[in-house]
Amino acid sequence: YAALNAQANQVAHYLQKQGVKPEVIVGLCVPRSPAMIVGLLGILKAGGAYVPLDPTYPPARLQLVLADAQVSVLVTQPQLLETLPDHPAELVCLDEEWFATVDACPDVDAPSDDVRAAVTPEHLAYVIYTSGSTGRPKGVAMPHRALTNLLCWQQESAIAPASRTLQFTSLSFDVSFQEIFATLTAGGTLVLVSDRDRRDPFVLSNVLCEKAIERLFLPFSALQSLAEVIDSTGVVPSHLREAITAGEPLRISPAIARWFERMPQARLVNHYGPTESHVVTSFLLDASVSAWSSSPPIGTPIANSRVQILDRQLQPVPIGVAGELHIGGICLARGYLDRPDLTAERFIADPFEPDARLYRTGDLARYLPDGTIECLGRIDHQVKIRGFRIEPGEIEAVLGRHDRVRQCAVVVREDTPGDRRLVAYGVADSVVESRSLKLHLQQHLPNYMVPSAIVLLDSLPLTPSGKIDRKSLPAPQIQQDKTAIAPPKNHLECQLIRIWESALNVRPIGIEDNFFDLGGHSLLAVKILTAMDREAGVNLSINQLFEQPTIASISEAIAQQTLPDPAPCIVPLKPGNPEKPLFLIHAIGSSILFYEPLVARLQTDRVIYGIQSVFLKDPNSSVNTVTDLAECYVRQIEAVCPQGSLAIGGASFGGLVAYEVARQLAQRGRAIDALILFDRAVPGSCQPASVTRRYQRHFQKLVKQGPSYLLAKVKHRLTSESSRVRADFAKAQNALLKDLKQPGQKYLGEDIVNRQTQMGDAYIPSHYSGRVSLIRAAETQDDGRVYDEDLGWSKYARGGVRIQTNPGKHMSIFTLPHVETLATHVDAILQVELVRPELVQADRDRSHSAS
Ligand code: AMP
C-alpha cells in the first residue's frame, strides 16, 4: 500500500502540473497491470476525473471518445503509442522509465507525499461511455458523491470487505470501480489477471484456486461459463466467500446450483444498476441453494437510493404489476457528458420529491409480495450480450455508413438455446461481401458489438405499417458448399467433427472450416473445449482455439505435440492390447521406475502404462488430497483410454491412489477388470501390538543385534515419521537404481514426500463396488503394529478381497528374486479376472462370506 500510494502521489503531483484539477477529464489507456491502478489513483488524487480507453478497442472508437470527452491529458504506456489515434492530448507515459526519471530529476517536481486537491462530492470522478441508440456512444458523468455512497454501503454489506478480490472487469465498465475501490478502501488485496487469462474460464477457474480468491464480481454469462468449467473439472475454488453478479439477468442454472452447493461458505449476490447509477439494488442468495428461485429478484435498494416502479403516467403501479423502473437518490449520475437533450430525456424531475430527479431505466419491473423487485426485461431495443450493454441502433448506424449498404437491421437471436448472439441484416446497393461489412464494423466498434453473422438480403421484411418486421428476419444459414468440405484424415478428426457439429449446430463441417466463421464465440468455445476434453481427451485452452481455429490445425498441433499433453503423468511402459490397459500408479517416491522389473516379467498382452506423480511435473500443483490426486489421474486415464475396461494397480501410497482411482472410475460406469493393491493397508486400520508382545520383540532383537539395536531405537524416536518414510523409500529406490544400472536418477524432494505422506494419512476410503486383489509382502513391516489379514480393505470393497502373499518386504517384492513370484501373481489375477468371469463370481462370493 505504501509503494502504491507513493507512486500514485507522484503521478498526481505531475498531473496537477499539467493542469489537472477538478472537472478536468484525463484519459486512461493502460493495459491490465499495476500501472493501470497507479494511473487511476493518480488521476483521482490530482482531483481529475478519468475516462477509460480500452487499448483493445479500434482506434476509431478511441478517437471518438477522446474527442467527445475533450481529453487534454492522456495517461498511457509507450507500447500503445503506435496504436493510439491522432489526438491533441498531452501524454504521460507511465512506465519504469517515467518513475526513474521522476525520481532522478528534481526539476520534474513529482514528490511521493500526499497531494491536496480541491475535490468536493459534486465533482466528477469518471466518465464511462455506453452504447448510444442514436449511433453515438454517450459518456455517463459520475460524481464522487454517488460513488462514495456505494463504497460506504459496500463496506457495511460485504461478507468479507477486506478480501482478496479479483480485478476481472474492464475499466470501461463501472463494476471495475467497485472491484478496485471497495477492495482498496477496505485494506483488501486486489489480484490482477491478464486479459488472456480472464477470457478463458478454464484458466480463470485455476486462477481462483491458485490465488485463493475470496471475492469475485462477474456478469451472469461469465459466472455460467465458470460454473460449467467447475462442473466438468470438479475443482471448486475453495477460498471463495462472495460471488457478486451484475449487469444482466441472473439465472440459477443446474451448474451454478451444483457449484454453490459444494461451497456452503460462499454467498451469491445479485446487484442491479445501470451505468447511470452504478449499483441500485442488491439481493443476497442465502446458503439454502435448493430453495433458490431459478430467476432470483434484484432485491431492494441500497443505502440512500430509491426505486419507483411507475406506469406511463408516472404513477406508482400496485404490487405484482409491471411498470418502468425509475431510480432516485444519491446514486444518480450527473447525466450524459455535454448531451443536455439526452440527459433531460432520461433524467426527469421526480414527481414525488421537489428538486429531486429520477432516471428512467427502460427496464420493466414489478414488486414481489415480499417487497423485493423482479426485473422483467427491457421496454426498448437495448440488449445485453454476455454482459455487454448494446444498443442495436448504434451498430445499425455504423453499418449504414458503409457506402454499399442501403438498409440494415441488427437483432439478437437465440436459434440455439442459451446461445444469444447479434445478427446483422443488410440490403446492399451493389455486390458486397459480408466479410467486408464485418471488417468495416470491426474498424469502428469494440469486438463485443460486432455481430457474429451478417446476412445479405434482397429486401428487409416489413410489417403492414411499413416498419422493419424484425421477427420475420430469417435465421442465418452457414453457406457450406458440400463439395468444398475437407474430409477427416484420421479417427481424432472424425471425433472432433462430431463434437463441433453438435455444439455449433452446423452440418456438415470440414476439417478446414474456421470455428469463428461457423458462428463460434467465446461461450460456445467453452462448450466445445469441455466436450473435446471429455470425449476426445484433447485439452485445449480458449486462447489456443483462437490460434488454431480449425480441426485440421488442432489435429496437426497434436501430431507435432505442440499442444499440452492431456495425460502428462501417464508413461507407456510396455506395448500391448490398447483395449485392455493396465495402469500402475507411483508410490510415495513419485516415480514408476520400480515397476520396471515387474513389467518386464509380466506375460499379459495388455498395454501397460505407468502413472508418475503429478508433483514430478508440477511441484506446485494445488492437489492436496488422495481424492483430488485420483481425480486428476482419472481425467488422464480417460484421455488415454476413453472407453472399455481396464486394470489398475498401485504399490504402497500408490495403492491408496489406485483404490480411489478404481472407485471413481467405477462410479462413472467404467468396468474395472482388476484392482491390485501391493502391500498397502487402509490408513489407521492397524492396532498397536500388546505391551507384552512389544517387549518380547524388543528383547529378541536386543539378543540378536546387541547394543546397536538400542542405539537405532533412540535414533528412530528422534526422527520424524515422514523423514523415516523418505529414508525407507530412498533406500528401496537406490537399490533398484543400482539393479537397473541407471545411476544419476534423482530421488524426489522431501517436501513432496511429506505432502504425499500427509495425503495418505488423511485418506478415508469410501465403498468400492468391485473387488480388491491384495498382494501382501511376506516379511511384514517391523513397526510394532498389528495388521488384519486383509489390511482393512474388506470393510470397503463390496466385491470382497482376494489375498495373496509374496516373498519379500514392502518394497523388495519388486526386486529380484521376489519379483519373479510377484509377476506370476499379477498375471494370474489379470488372467482370472479377464478370462473366467464365472470363476470371478464364485471367488467373489467366497471372499464375501469370508470377509
Ligand atoms: P449497464 O449500464 O451496462 O450496467 O447495463 C444496465 C442494464 O443491464 C440495466 O438497465 C438492466 O437492463 C441490465 N441489468 C443490470 N443488472 C441486472 C440484473 N442484476 N438483473 C437484470 N438486469 C440487469
Boltz pocket constraint, residues with backbone or C-beta under 6 A from the ligand:
constraints:
  - pocket:
      binder: B
      contacts: [[A, 130], [A, 245], [A, 246], [A, 247], [A, 248], [A, 249], [A, 250], [A, 270], [A, 271], [A, 272], [A, 273], [A, 274], [A, 275], [A, 276], [A, 298], [A, 361], [A, 363], [A, 375], [A, 377], [A, 378], [A, 384], [A, 387], [A, 388], [A, 389]]
      max_distance: 6.0
